[in-house]
Each structure stands twice: as structure tokens, then as C-alpha cells.
């Protein structure tokens, strides 16, 4: 039996019963709710013109607010949540919210098309730092933190400096006169929570959002062809760009069991439903070397919606999470029916878009070994080569690790994305490194061995020659950063750091 989609929007609970299952939140806003402040720029989650904020009850009974791309989120995923757009920021007396006022004062809007998206990303940052109510517990982000929060928003007029200035200025302005009452919102969302699987149907297509992993396993066992939907950061494009019919959908975004992170017996276990943003926050706590990859993984709205389990299950050869996880020795936990099994992450990928998963199986968790015991001497790095620093797809993604036994290499692991039909380890290069002394000649021999491991393709991002040379150069950089004697600090090799140092010296 189909149930209506229920969510909070524009100060009221909305119930939708007649929308297609794959109708996007952006389509609902512009065509149904007539909230046309939110714009469509790319329809693929790249430009940020459609950025909205979704509110969801957290485990403490509060509400978390996350900026996401409305253009690739399907309307039924809003069930039990709150939706906020630029229209919600106007104060009852007609005055502007501090976010909007700051943009006016700093001349942060030029043509204006992208401005509503920037406003919502800034508002999410504003709420994150506790300024909605003012008070003594507010914090102010750095300019770098502001830039990271705006990675999902593109300005076609190249007006980034005044926009960043506005994002800093908004914290200096008085708090809004009529802020959103989070306690009241939390109680409203609590009233919308469902105890059992939410089922919605339109024109013969079904959407199910189970509340337990057992219910998910039953759905997949009874109907193996049902498509699993998590963050919609890839599947959304199948609809908006390829016009594909998805068939029945089972949504895992309401499964609390898949959103847990815990450390057990030397393993960090990350549930498949944990967002990329939350997963990398925890991974970077154990492995600070992942911090830059965390910042450069797509954009914040994509990381807020996409899940680590979804990225792993997708298995794209240019997915940025897999090389680093494989280099760390991660394992993936699968479930089909009542049976749960696990295997090394690299063994999941058999060929292009082919995985060692039965149709009824799904990813439950990703397990990453912690930095304990001999792994305290782990040397680990990841590198991303792309045309743009922020929000871009890798031409080459590289990850290297080994355990240092004095000057000797133990248990070397290296993996690349963008170099083969799947995320793939470099077996020949690893064999060169295994139990060898870590010196420049060893690194150069391993660099040469990479040609035996990969025969990359040429495409719009890079030629095959560029890719193999870039792969070799990342390995050489790894040597420079981890060599036993006089290793070079990251800032000595990072182009952006060197440029900043030169600019400071010139000033």
C-alpha cells in the first residue's frame, strides 16, 4: 500500500502522493511549490546553483543541517526530513538574514544566478558554527574553512573573493531576529518518523525505505533486481542526464544500523550508510594523510549526500575512495539474505562494472585496520591529479603504503584509480618494493615496473602517456616524502604551498 511522502517545508508539513518516484527535489521546488529561487545550472550536482539545506533529526534529538544538491535528489528521500531554500531566510519583517545582508554589503552577487546556492551553503556553515541564535558558544571559521564549505558552488562571473569576504562578514553581523527554532523542528520531525518500512508507489514504480538491515535483506532477496539508492550522487545523473528508467528502488538513507562508526578488535568499521563527509572525518582522525583527499573528494554537498558504501559498491575506476582504502588494507562486508561475508576490497572488483557480488547482495560496511602494533610505523600517502583542485574527477588517483622496518619495506601496497578498468593494485611494482631497502634506486625500479601493471586509456581528462608518467611521479613523490633520511615535508612539494610561500616572500 502506497504511503504519502511527508516532510517539513515552508513552515508546514507537506504530503505528496502524486509525484513520480524519480522526481527531483529541484523539480518539486520550481514546478510544484513555485519556489523558484533555487536554480538549475547543470542537473548533475556540479555547479551548486540548486543547493538547498536538508534538516534531519540526529542521535541526540537535535537537528543536523546539510547542504545538498536538489537537482539529483529524488523527492521520496525527503520523507521524515525538513527542506530549506533561500525563500526561508527572509525574516518575518522583510529584513534580510545576516547571510544575505553580508552578500549585499560585500558585493558578492554579480549576475545573481548562482547566488541562492551560495546563500544556502553559507547558511549551513552559519548554523554549523552556532550563530543562528548568537550567544557565547559561537565560533568563526577560517578563510580556508569557508572556501572548503563553498567547494560545491561555482560562480560563472568569477566573483569568489567578495563571496568569501561575505561568508566571513556574516559572522560579524547581529543574529537574525527570528531564527528557526530547532527544538520545535526536532519535535515536528519526530512526529514524521516511521516505525516500519516507508513504501511509496507511482505509475507502477515502487520506492521502499526500510528501517532495519533485515528488512533491506528481505527486499533484496525477494526482489533482487530492486535498485539500491543511497546518496543519489551517481544514480541521480542516470535520470537527469541519461533519462534511464530505474525500476523499483530501495533507499538505504533511513537505516540507522548502516550509519554507525565503531572500532572493534583493531578495525575501524564504517557502516555503508555513513556519508562520505562523516567517513573521511573519522578516517582522517586515524590517518591524517587523508585530509587533503577528504577536502578534494567531489564537493561538500556531494560528500554530505553520498555514502562511503555507495562509492565502494559503485566501483568506478575513477572513484577516489578506493585507492586509499585498498592501500590501507580495507575489507568490505557484504550481506545477502541471512548470510554475511567479507573480502579484501580489491577483490570486490572483477572487471569494468563487474563485481564479486550476487544480485541480492549489498554492502553492509567497510573495515579499515587501525594504526596499532606494527602499523604504528606505517608510511602512507594519497595523491589526486586533476585539472581543477576542487570538485573535479581524477585523471590519476594514487595511494601508497608500507610498514617501515628500519630502512626495509614490509607489506607494500599501492593502488591506482584512473589507470585501469577497476581500482587496481600494482602487483609488479609491489614485488619490487617488498622486503627491499627504501632508497631512491628502489623507488625508480618500482616506477619502471608500473608499466607492467597498467595500460591506461586516453580520454578527455588525460592521455595514456600522461597517466603513466603521472603515476610514476606520484610514486617518486612518495619516496621523497617518506625516505628514511631527510624526508621532505609536504609543503616543500605541494604546488599550492610553494606558490603561497613565493607570494608571501614577494610581498
URJO-V697319 format. One line per field, one symbol per residue. ss: DSSP state (H for helix, E for strand, C for the rest). burial: b if it has 9 or more other C-alpha atoms within 8 Angstrom, else e. A space follows every 50 residues. Layout:
ss = ???
burial = ???
//
This chain:
ss = CCCCEEEEECCEEEEECCCCCCCEHHHHHHHHCCCCCCCCCCCCCCCCCC EEEEEEECCCCCEEEEEEEHHHCEHHHHCCCEEECHHHHCCCCCCCCHHH HHHHHCCCCCCCCCHHHHHHHHHHHHHHCCCCCCCCCCCCCCHHHHHHHC CCCCCCCCCHHHHHHHHHHCCCCCCCCCCCCHHHHHHHHHHHCCCCCEEE EECCEEEEECCCHHHHHHHHHHCCCCEEECCCCCHHHHHHCCCCCCCCEE ECCCCHHHHCEEEECCEEEEECCCEHHHHHHHHHHHCHHHHHHHHHCCCH HHHHHCEHHHHHHHCCCCCHHHHHHHHCCCEEEEEECCEEEEEEHHHHEE ECCEECCCCCCEEEEEEEECCCHHHHHEEEEEEEECCCCCCCCCCEEEEE EEEEECCEEEEEEEEEECCCCCCEECHHHHHHHCCCECCHHHHHHHHHHH HHHCCCCCCCCCCHHHHHHHHHHHHHHHHHHHCCCCCCCHHHHCHHHHHH HHHHHHC
burial = eebebbbbbeeeebeeeeeebebbbbbbbbeeeebeebbbeebbbbbbbb bbbbbbbeeeebbebbbbbbbbbbbbebbbbbbbbbeeebbeeeebbbbb bbbbebbbbeeeebbbbbbbbbbbbbbebbbbebeeebeebeeeebbbbb bbbbeeeebeebbbbbbbbbbeeebbeeeeeeeebbebbbebeeeebbbb bbeebbbbbbbbbebbbbbbbeebebbebbbbbeebbbbbeeeeeeebbb bbbebeebbbbeeeeebbbbbbbbbbbbbbbebbeebebbbebbbbbbbb bbbbbbbbbbbbeebbbbbbbbbbbbbbbbbbbbbbbeeeeebbbbebbb ebbebebeebbbbbbbbbbbbeeebeebbbbbbbbbeeebbbebbbbbbb bbbbeeebbbebbbbbbbbbebbbbbebbbebbbebbbbeebbbbbbbbb bebbbbeeeebbbbeebbebbbbbbbbbbbbbbeeebbeeeebeeebbee eeeeeee
//
